[in-house]
Amino acid sequence: MTAWSVLCDFDGTISAGDVTDLLLEAFGGPGWREAEAEWLAGRIGSRACMQRQIACLDASVDELDAVIDGIGIDDDFADFAEAALMRGWELSIVSDGLDYAIRRILRRRRLPDLPVYANHLAQDGPRGWRLDFPYADAACAPASGLCKCAIARRARAAGRKVLLIGDGRSDFCVATRADLVFAKGRLATHCIANRLPHVPISGFADALRLMPALAASEPALIV
């Protein structure tokens, strides 16, 4: 039986949409779209982009919470999390998003108290916010706020295989360091283009269906 460490992205993977984008659309002041354009053009890394964008937020705690509380998640994630933990697998949320939002969403849905590795959202005045980066790494190639590759390295050092579940650009780098990827959206396209071992999924119902073969490490699982 294989011991897996499951690194699961949050925005667009567990959640229905990107939390940061939704908050910026609702409360973002001047400058956040310009930061996004610079990141997309490759002129700045995601850490610098998000730091500038979060500084543009103009919202009270209650206003922020109202938007966060309206964000849905994949209906099958709770069953997947329970099944993974019952097998003795490590399951962590590994996100270049906002720890406050992730923990609030999981808590409100009475999901397991999972480890959350994400950027730290902190209030900075009655309506201001800032972003801190407790899991940043100076060697991070995409200059992300959270270095997912560093977390994957720690899992490997503990003797576990790494399964990445993700959907987008923040998962591209760590996908090259995972033993297997369950890939949605842009991440699936990236894995195909770079011939990375992966299984395309549309959601956690697919991930649940694949768990028995993954536990047995069947080669046929890798496509």
C-alpha positions in Angstrom: 0.0 0.0 0.0 1.5 3.3 -1.1 1.8 6.2 1.4 0.6 9.4 -0.4 0.9 13.0 0.5 -1.9 14.8 -1.3 -1.3 18.5 -2.0 -4.5 20.0 -3.0 -4.9 23.5 -4.5 -8.0 25.5 -3.4 -9.1 28.2 -5.8 -10.9 26.7 -8.7 -10.0 23.2 -7.5 -11.9 22.9 -4.2 -13.7 26.2 -4.5 -16.1 27.3 -7.3 -14.0 30.1 -8.6 -11.0 32.1 -7.5 -11.6 33.7 -4.1 -9.1 36.5 -4.5 -10.6 37.5 -7.9 -14.1 37.6 -6.4 -13.0 39.8 -3.6 -11.1 42.2 -5.9 -14.1 42.4 -8.3 -16.3 43.3 -5.3 -13.9 45.6 -3.3 -10.8 46.3 -5.4 -9.7 49.9 -5.7 -7.6 51.5 -8.4 -4.5 49.5 -9.4 -5.4 45.9 -9.0 -6.1 45.3 -12.7 -2.8 46.9 -13.6 -1.0 44.5 -11.3 -2.8 41.6 -12.9 -1.8 42.7 -16.3 1.9 43.0 -15.3 1.8 39.4 -13.8 0.2 38.0 -16.9 2.8 39.7 -19.0 5.6 38.1 -16.9 6.9 41.4 -15.6 6.3 40.5 -12.0 5.9 37.3 -10.0 2.6 36.2 -8.4 3.8 37.3 -4.9 4.4 40.9 -5.9 1.1 40.9 -7.9 -1.0 39.6 -5.0 0.7 41.9 -2.5 -0.2 44.9 -4.6 -3.7 43.7 -5.3 -4.6 42.9 -1.7 -3.4 46.4 -0.7 -6.1 47.7 -3.1 -9.0 46.1 -1.2 -11.4 48.5 0.5 -13.8 46.4 2.7 -14.7 45.8 6.3 -14.4 42.3 7.8 -18.2 41.8 7.6 -18.2 42.8 3.9 -15.4 40.5 3.1 -17.1 37.6 5.0 -20.3 38.1 3.2 -18.6 37.5 -0.2 -16.5 34.6 1.2 -19.6 32.9 2.7 -21.3 32.9 -0.7 -18.5 30.9 -2.4 -19.3 27.3 -3.0 -17.1 24.2 -3.1 -17.0 20.9 -5.0 -19.8 18.8 -3.4 -17.5 15.7 -3.4 -14.5 17.2 -1.7 -15.7 16.2 1.8 -16.0 12.6 0.8 -12.6 12.7 -0.9 -11.0 14.2 2.2 -12.6 11.6 4.5 -11.5 8.7 2.2 -8.0 10.0 2.0 -7.6 10.4 5.7 -9.1 7.0 6.4 -6.4 5.5 4.2 -3.7 7.2 6.3 -2.8 9.6 3.6 -1.6 13.1 4.4 -4.0 15.7 2.9 -3.0 19.4 2.9 -4.4 22.5 1.3 -1.6 24.1 -0.7 -2.7 27.4 -2.1 -1.2 30.7 -3.4 -4.5 32.2 -2.2 -5.7 33.5 1.2 -5.5 31.5 4.4 -8.4 33.4 6.1 -10.8 32.7 3.3 -9.8 29.0 3.0 -10.2 28.3 6.7 -13.5 30.1 6.9 -15.0 28.2 3.9 -13.8 24.8 5.2 -15.0 25.6 8.8 -18.4 26.7 7.7 -18.9 23.4 5.9 -17.7 21.4 8.9 -14.9 19.9 6.9 -11.9 18.2 8.6 -9.3 20.5 10.2 -6.7 20.1 7.4 -3.3 21.7 7.3 -3.5 24.9 5.2 -0.4 26.3 3.5 -1.4 29.7 2.0 -0.6 33.4 2.1 -1.7 35.2 5.3 -4.4 37.8 5.0 -4.2 40.4 7.7 -6.4 43.4 8.4 -4.6 46.7 8.2 -7.0 49.3 9.5 -10.9 49.3 9.5 -11.1 48.8 5.7 -7.6 48.0 4.7 -5.8 44.6 4.2 -2.3 43.3 3.6 -0.8 40.0 2.6 2.1 38.3 4.4 4.0 35.3 3.0 5.0 32.8 5.7 5.7 30.1 3.1 7.6 32.1 0.5 11.0 30.8 -0.7 13.6 33.0 -2.3 14.5 30.2 -4.7 10.9 29.8 -5.9 11.1 29.9 -9.7 7.7 31.6 -10.3 8.2 34.0 -7.3 5.0 32.8 -5.8 3.7 33.8 -2.4 3.7 30.1 -1.4 6.4 27.8 -2.7 4.4 24.6 -3.4 7.6 22.8 -4.5 9.2 23.2 -1.1 6.2 21.5 0.5 6.5 18.7 -2.1 10.1 18.3 -1.2 9.3 17.9 2.5 6.7 15.2 1.7 9.3 13.3 -0.4 11.9 13.6 2.4 9.4 11.9 4.7 9.2 8.9 2.3 5.8 9.7 0.8 4.8 9.9 -2.8 3.3 13.2 -3.9 -0.1 13.5 -5.5 -0.9 17.1 -6.7 -4.5 18.1 -7.3 -4.8 21.4 -9.1 -6.3 23.5 -11.9 -4.1 26.4 -12.9 -0.9 28.4 -13.2 0.2 28.2 -9.6 0.4 24.5 -10.0 2.6 24.3 -13.1 6.0 24.3 -11.3 5.2 21.7 -8.6 3.5 19.5 -11.2 7.0 18.6 -12.4 8.0 17.4 -8.9 4.9 15.3 -8.2 4.7 11.6 -8.7 1.2 12.0 -10.2 -1.2 14.9 -10.9 -4.9 15.0 -10.9 -5.4 17.9 -13.3 -8.2 20.2 -14.1 -8.4 23.1 -16.6 -5.2 24.8 -17.5 -3.1 22.4 -15.5 -4.4 19.5 -17.6 -3.4 21.4 -20.7 0.1 22.1 -19.2 0.6 18.5 -18.3 -0.3 17.3 -21.8 2.1 19.8 -23.4 4.9 18.9 -21.1 4.3 15.1 -20.9 3.8 15.0 -17.2 2.3 12.0 -15.6 -1.3 13.0 -14.8 -5.0 12.0 -14.9 -7.4 14.6 -16.2 -10.4 15.1 -13.8 -13.4 17.3 -13.8 -13.8 17.3 -10.0 -13.5 15.3 -6.9 -16.0 12.6 -8.0 -13.4 11.6 -10.5 -10.7 11.7 -7.8 -12.7 9.4 -5.5 -13.2 6.9 -8.3 -9.5 6.8 -8.9 -8.5 6.3 -5.3 -8.4 2.4 -5.2 -6.1 2.2 -8.2 -3.9 5.0 -6.7 -3.7 3.2 -3.4 -2.5 0.1 -5.2 -0.1 2.1 -7.4 -1.4 0.5 -10.6 0.6 1.6 -13.6 -2.5 1.7 -15.7 -3.7 4.7 -13.7 -1.0 6.9 -15.2 -2.2 8.1 -18.7 
